[in-house]
Each structure stands twice: as C-alpha cells, then as structure tokens.
Amino acid sequence: MDSHAHAFEQALEPSVGTPLRCPRVMSAQTLTVATPVTMIGTLLTALLYIPRVAVLAPAAIRMTRRRA
C-alpha cells in the first residue's frame, strides 16, 4: 500500500504558470472583426471550391480503395 502513496502526492513544479520563452520575437497582433465583405468573400470561395471537391471525391475514394 505504501508504494501507491506517491499517486496522491502533489507534484512540486516551480515552473507552473510560467509561459515558455520563444526564441523568436513575437509582435502583438490585433483581432480582426468579420465584416460583410469578408463574409461574402468566404461564401463565394466556398461556392467555388465545394463543387470541385464533390466532383473529385469519388475518384479519391476509388484511389484509396485500390491501394488497400
């Protein structure tokens, strides 16, 4: 029973809550708010790419089945 006593002990770590240092200099970046223009652009991009994915999906499925 004594061998399992360490499972209930709290680990002492001096670096808890301290962020790790990054070797690169990180500049502060602002948050961008989605505007109607960006939303419309995202919608148009999705409308252009979704049909391509739907057309190519059967070919991709066939290729993966052949490999197995």
A tleap script that builds the chain and sets N, CA, C and O, in Angstrom:
source leaprc.protein.ff14SB
mol = sequence {
  NMET ASP SER HIE ALA HIE ALA PHE GLU GLN
  ALA LEU GLU PRO SER VAL GLY THR PRO LEU
  ARG CYS PRO ARG VAL MET SER ALA GLN THR
  LEU THR VAL ALA THR PRO VAL THR MET ILE
  GLY THR LEU LEU THR ALA LEU LEU TYR ILE
  PRO ARG VAL ALA VAL LEU ALA PRO ALA ALA
  ILE ARG MET THR ARG ARG ARG CALA
}
set mol.1.N position { 0.826 -1.196 0.000 }
set mol.1.CA position { 0.000 0.000 0.000 }
set mol.1.C position { 0.873 1.264 0.000 }
set mol.1.O position { 0.490 2.296 -0.550 }
set mol.2.N position { 2.056 1.161 0.629 }
set mol.2.CA position { 2.936 2.328 0.683 }
set mol.2.C position { 3.481 2.695 -0.692 }
set mol.2.O position { 3.820 3.852 -0.939 }
set mol.3.N position { 3.566 1.727 -1.576 }
set mol.3.CA position { 4.105 2.011 -2.897 }
set mol.3.C position { 3.159 2.874 -3.722 }
set mol.3.O position { 3.596 3.528 -4.669 }
set mol.4.N position { 1.868 2.888 -3.380 }
set mol.4.CA position { 0.886 3.683 -4.105 }
set mol.4.C position { 0.643 5.052 -3.472 }
set mol.4.O position { -0.159 5.828 -3.991 }
set mol.5.N position { 1.307 5.362 -2.379 }
set mol.5.CA position { 1.097 6.620 -1.680 }
set mol.5.C position { 1.536 7.812 -2.522 }
set mol.5.O position { 0.975 8.899 -2.386 }
set mol.6.N position { 2.534 7.627 -3.394 }
set mol.6.CA position { 3.028 8.747 -4.200 }
set mol.6.C position { 1.991 9.207 -5.221 }
set mol.6.O position { 2.093 10.325 -5.727 }
set mol.7.N position { 1.007 8.385 -5.534 }
set mol.7.CA position { -0.012 8.768 -6.507 }
set mol.7.C position { -0.883 9.904 -5.991 }
set mol.7.O position { -1.453 10.657 -6.780 }
set mol.8.N position { -0.990 10.031 -4.672 }
set mol.8.CA position { -1.848 11.060 -4.096 }
set mol.8.C position { -1.078 12.307 -3.691 }
set mol.8.O position { -1.669 13.289 -3.242 }
set mol.9.N position { 0.223 12.269 -3.848 }
set mol.9.CA position { 1.027 13.436 -3.508 }
set mol.9.C position { 1.002 14.432 -4.653 }
set mol.9.O position { 0.953 14.047 -5.821 }
set mol.10.N position { 1.036 15.703 -4.318 }
set mol.10.CA position { 1.026 16.742 -5.337 }
set mol.10.C position { 2.458 16.987 -5.809 }
set mol.10.O position { 3.376 17.160 -5.007 }
set mol.11.N position { 2.620 16.998 -7.123 }
set mol.11.CA position { 3.951 17.233 -7.687 }
set mol.11.C position { 4.336 18.698 -7.505 }
set mol.11.O position { 3.517 19.593 -7.716 }
set mol.12.N position { 5.570 18.932 -7.119 }
set mol.12.CA position { 6.057 20.289 -6.933 }
set mol.12.C position { 6.818 20.704 -8.177 }
set mol.12.O position { 7.917 20.213 -8.432 }
set mol.13.N position { 6.237 21.605 -8.948 }
set mol.13.CA position { 6.888 22.102 -10.153 }
set mol.13.C position { 7.053 23.614 -10.032 }
set mol.13.O position { 6.058 24.332 -9.927 }
set mol.14.N position { 8.264 24.100 -10.046 }
set mol.14.CA position { 8.473 25.549 -9.886 }
set mol.14.C position { 8.013 26.364 -11.087 }
set mol.14.O position { 7.786 27.567 -10.960 }
set mol.15.N position { 7.869 25.728 -12.259 }
set mol.15.CA position { 7.529 26.486 -13.454 }
set mol.15.C position { 6.032 26.482 -13.763 }
set mol.15.O position { 5.639 26.849 -14.870 }
set mol.16.N position { 5.203 26.083 -12.829 }
set mol.16.CA position { 3.767 26.053 -13.086 }
set mol.16.C position { 3.270 27.485 -13.263 }
set mol.16.O position { 3.521 28.341 -12.415 }
set mol.17.N position { 2.576 27.741 -14.347 }
set mol.17.CA position { 2.038 29.067 -14.605 }
set mol.17.C position { 3.002 30.001 -15.309 }
set mol.17.O position { 2.632 31.128 -15.638 }
set mol.18.N position { 4.222 29.566 -15.548 }
set mol.18.CA position { 5.207 30.398 -16.225 }
set mol.18.C position { 5.218 30.027 -17.701 }
set mol.18.O position { 5.444 28.864 -18.038 }
set mol.19.N position { 4.978 30.989 -18.591 }
set mol.19.CA position { 4.986 30.648 -20.019 }
set mol.19.C position { 6.397 30.324 -20.502 }
set mol.19.O position { 7.383 30.845 -19.981 }
set mol.20.N position { 6.471 29.467 -21.493 }
set mol.20.CA position { 7.763 29.120 -22.064 }
set mol.20.C position { 8.273 30.263 -22.924 }
set mol.20.O position { 7.490 30.967 -23.562 }
set mol.21.N position { 9.561 30.442 -22.940 }
set mol.21.CA position { 10.164 31.501 -23.744 }
set mol.21.C position { 10.244 31.053 -25.189 }
set mol.21.O position { 10.595 29.909 -25.478 }
set mol.22.N position { 9.918 31.953 -26.087 }
set mol.22.CA position { 10.005 31.677 -27.511 }
set mol.22.C position { 11.264 32.368 -28.040 }
set mol.22.O position { 11.504 33.536 -27.733 }
set mol.23.N position { 12.068 31.656 -28.830 }
set mol.23.CA position { 13.305 32.286 -29.316 }
set mol.23.C position { 13.057 33.407 -30.324 }
set mol.23.O position { 13.909 34.277 -30.499 }
set mol.24.N position { 11.896 33.396 -30.992 }
set mol.24.CA position { 11.598 34.446 -31.967 }
set mol.24.C position { 10.860 35.600 -31.293 }
set mol.24.O position { 10.134 35.402 -30.319 }
set mol.25.N position { 11.051 36.780 -31.811 }
set mol.25.CA position { 10.336 37.946 -31.303 }
set mol.25.C position { 8.921 37.912 -31.868 }
set mol.25.O position { 8.732 37.859 -33.084 }
set mol.26.N position { 7.936 37.943 -30.990 }
set mol.26.CA position { 6.547 37.882 -31.415 }
set mol.26.C position { 5.940 39.277 -31.296 }
set mol.26.O position { 5.944 39.880 -30.223 }
set mol.27.N position { 5.424 39.774 -32.404 }
set mol.27.CA position { 4.790 41.080 -32.362 }
set mol.27.C position { 3.314 40.924 -32.016 }
set mol.27.O position { 2.691 39.914 -32.345 }
set mol.28.N position { 2.776 41.914 -31.362 }
set mol.28.CA position { 1.370 41.871 -30.979 }
set mol.28.C position { 0.511 42.020 -32.224 }
set mol.28.O position { 0.781 42.867 -33.076 }
set mol.29.N position { -0.526 41.192 -32.327 }
set mol.29.CA position { -1.412 41.241 -33.471 }
set mol.29.C position { -2.816 41.604 -33.000 }
set mol.29.O position { -3.266 41.167 -31.941 }
set mol.30.N position { -3.485 42.400 -33.797 }
set mol.30.CA position { -4.828 42.807 -33.432 }
set mol.30.C position { -5.839 41.768 -33.892 }
set mol.30.O position { -5.586 41.013 -34.830 }
set mol.31.N position { -6.974 41.737 -33.230 }
set mol.31.CA position { -8.053 40.851 -33.634 }
set mol.31.C position { -8.819 41.510 -34.772 }
set mol.31.O position { -9.095 42.709 -34.728 }
set mol.32.N position { -9.161 40.733 -35.784 }
set mol.32.CA position { -9.930 41.284 -36.891 }
set mol.32.C position { -11.385 40.854 -36.766 }
set mol.32.O position { -11.689 39.712 -36.422 }
set mol.33.N position { -12.250 41.772 -37.048 }
set mol.33.CA position { -13.682 41.508 -36.978 }
set mol.33.C position { -14.168 41.168 -38.382 }
set mol.33.O position { -13.791 41.816 -39.358 }
set mol.34.N position { -15.005 40.147 -38.467 }
set mol.34.CA position { -15.532 39.739 -39.763 }
set mol.34.C position { -16.516 40.799 -40.263 }
set mol.34.O position { -17.539 41.067 -39.632 }
set mol.35.N position { -16.189 41.385 -41.391 }
set mol.35.CA position { -17.063 42.394 -41.988 }
set mol.35.C position { -17.955 41.721 -43.033 }
set mol.35.O position { -17.675 40.592 -43.437 }
set mol.36.N position { -18.995 42.372 -43.467 }
set mol.36.CA position { -19.841 41.780 -44.515 }
set mol.36.C position { -19.062 41.435 -45.782 }
set mol.36.O position { -19.379 40.453 -46.453 }
set mol.37.N position { -18.058 42.225 -46.113 }
set mol.37.CA position { -17.265 41.955 -47.316 }
set mol.37.C position { -16.489 40.650 -47.161 }
set mol.37.O position { -16.448 39.846 -48.092 }
set mol.38.N position { -15.872 40.429 -45.995 }
set mol.38.CA position { -15.129 39.185 -45.794 }
set mol.38.C position { -16.075 37.987 -45.744 }
set mol.38.O position { -15.716 36.904 -46.208 }
set mol.39.N position { -17.261 38.157 -45.197 }
set mol.39.CA position { -18.230 37.064 -45.161 }
set mol.39.C position { -18.690 36.687 -46.570 }
set mol.39.O position { -18.830 35.505 -46.884 }
set mol.40.N position { -18.924 37.687 -47.416 }
set mol.40.CA position { -19.340 37.419 -48.795 }
set mol.40.C position { -18.196 36.750 -49.554 }
set mol.40.O position { -18.427 35.819 -50.325 }
set mol.41.N position { -16.969 37.213 -49.343 }
set mol.41.CA position { -15.812 36.592 -49.981 }
set mol.41.C position { -15.639 35.138 -49.566 }
set mol.41.O position { -15.317 34.287 -50.395 }
set mol.42.N position { -15.851 34.853 -48.294 }
set mol.42.CA position { -15.758 33.476 -47.808 }
set mol.42.C position { -16.844 32.615 -48.426 }
set mol.42.O position { -16.588 31.472 -48.804 }
set mol.43.N position { -18.044 33.144 -48.532 }
set mol.43.CA position { -19.152 32.402 -49.135 }
set mol.43.C position { -18.881 32.106 -50.614 }
set mol.43.O position { -19.121 30.992 -51.079 }
set mol.44.N position { -18.385 33.093 -51.343 }
set mol.44.CA position { -18.075 32.880 -52.759 }
set mol.44.C position { -16.947 31.858 -52.939 }
set mol.44.O position { -16.992 31.033 -53.852 }
set mol.45.N position { -15.955 31.916 -52.081 }
set mol.45.CA position { -14.865 30.946 -52.153 }
set mol.45.C position { -15.385 29.540 -51.890 }
set mol.45.O position { -14.993 28.592 -52.571 }
set mol.46.N position { -16.264 29.403 -50.908 }
set mol.46.CA position { -16.843 28.087 -50.618 }
set mol.46.C position { -17.678 27.594 -51.790 }
set mol.46.O position { -17.635 26.410 -52.125 }
set mol.47.N position { -18.433 28.482 -52.412 }
set mol.47.CA position { -19.255 28.077 -53.540 }
set mol.47.C position { -18.409 27.649 -54.741 }
set mol.47.O position { -18.848 26.832 -55.549 }
set mol.48.N position { -17.203 28.196 -54.860 }
set mol.48.CA position { -16.330 27.799 -55.952 }
set mol.48.C position { -15.641 26.462 -55.699 }
set mol.48.O position { -15.456 25.674 -56.626 }
set mol.49.N position { -15.257 26.201 -54.441 }
set mol.49.CA position { -14.464 25.017 -54.147 }
set mol.49.C position { -15.281 23.793 -53.777 }
set mol.49.O position { -14.822 22.674 -54.008 }
set mol.50.N position { -16.464 23.951 -53.218 }
set mol.50.CA position { -17.265 22.786 -52.814 }
set mol.50.C position { -17.635 21.916 -54.008 }
set mol.50.O position { -17.516 20.696 -53.898 }
set mol.51.N position { -18.080 22.462 -55.149 }
set mol.51.CA position { -18.381 21.574 -56.287 }
set mol.51.C position { -17.165 20.787 -56.770 }
set mol.51.O position { -17.305 19.633 -57.176 }
set mol.52.N position { -15.981 21.386 -56.735 }
set mol.52.CA position { -14.773 20.663 -57.156 }
set mol.52.C position { -14.503 19.482 -56.242 }
set mol.52.O position { -14.157 18.394 -56.702 }
set mol.53.N position { -14.662 19.702 -54.966 }
set mol.53.CA position { -14.435 18.626 -54.000 }
set mol.53.C position { -15.467 17.525 -54.204 }
set mol.53.O position { -15.136 16.342 -54.137 }
set mol.54.N position { -16.721 17.909 -54.453 }
set mol.54.CA position { -17.773 16.914 -54.652 }
set mol.54.C position { -17.533 16.094 -55.912 }
set mol.54.O position { -17.835 14.901 -55.938 }
set mol.55.N position { -16.994 16.716 -56.959 }
set mol.55.CA position { -16.727 16.000 -58.206 }
set mol.55.C position { -15.534 15.070 -58.041 }
set mol.55.O position { -15.534 13.964 -58.580 }
set mol.56.N position { -14.522 15.504 -57.304 }
set mol.56.CA position { -13.311 14.707 -57.165 }
set mol.56.C position { -13.389 13.657 -56.063 }
set mol.56.O position { -12.529 12.778 -56.000 }
set mol.57.N position { -14.384 13.721 -55.201 }
set mol.57.CA position { -14.483 12.782 -54.087 }
set mol.57.C position { -14.579 11.329 -54.543 }
set mol.57.O position { -13.868 10.492 -53.986 }
set mol.58.N position { -15.426 10.974 -55.535 }
set mol.58.CA position { -15.478 9.568 -55.947 }
set mol.58.C position { -14.132 9.046 -56.460 }
set mol.58.O position { -13.778 7.894 -56.205 }
set mol.59.N position { -13.390 9.875 -57.171 }
set mol.59.CA position { -12.075 9.449 -57.671 }
set mol.59.C position { -11.108 9.221 -56.505 }
set mol.59.O position { -10.332 8.266 -56.515 }
set mol.60.N position { -11.159 10.086 -55.519 }
set mol.60.CA position { -10.283 9.932 -54.356 }
set mol.60.C position { -10.641 8.670 -53.579 }
set mol.60.O position { -9.756 7.976 -53.078 }
set mol.61.N position { -11.928 8.373 -53.477 }
set mol.61.CA position { -12.355 7.158 -52.778 }
set mol.61.C position { -11.880 5.924 -53.534 }
set mol.61.O position { -11.411 4.965 -52.921 }
set mol.62.N position { -11.998 5.940 -54.861 }
set mol.62.CA position { -11.548 4.810 -55.662 }
set mol.62.C position { -10.037 4.599 -55.525 }
set mol.62.O position { -9.566 3.464 -55.455 }
set mol.63.N position { -9.293 5.693 -55.488 }
set mol.63.CA position { -7.830 5.570 -55.365 }
set mol.63.C position { -7.445 4.951 -54.034 }
set mol.63.O position { -6.550 4.108 -53.983 }
set mol.64.N position { -8.102 5.350 -52.960 }
set mol.64.CA position { -7.757 4.798 -51.657 }
set mol.64.C position { -8.172 3.343 -51.539 }
set mol.64.O position { -7.513 2.573 -50.840 }
set mol.65.N position { -9.239 2.952 -52.200 }
set mol.65.CA position { -9.663 1.545 -52.170 }
set mol.65.C position { -8.717 0.661 -52.958 }
set mol.65.O position { -8.505 -0.494 -52.588 }
set mol.66.N position { -8.136 1.182 -54.048 }
set mol.66.CA position { -7.201 0.405 -54.844 }
set mol.66.C position { -5.914 0.132 -54.097 }
set mol.66.O position { -5.326 -0.941 -54.236 }
set mol.67.N position { -5.469 1.104 -53.298 }
set mol.67.CA position { -4.205 0.967 -52.567 }
set mol.67.C position { -4.303 -0.095 -51.492 }
set mol.67.O position { -3.324 -0.782 -51.201 }
set mol.68.N position { -5.474 -0.234 -50.902 }
set mol.68.CA position { -5.622 -1.168 -49.769 }
set mol.68.C position { -5.669 -2.600 -50.198 }
set mol.68.O position { -5.791 -3.493 -49.359 }
savepdb mol mol.pdb
quit
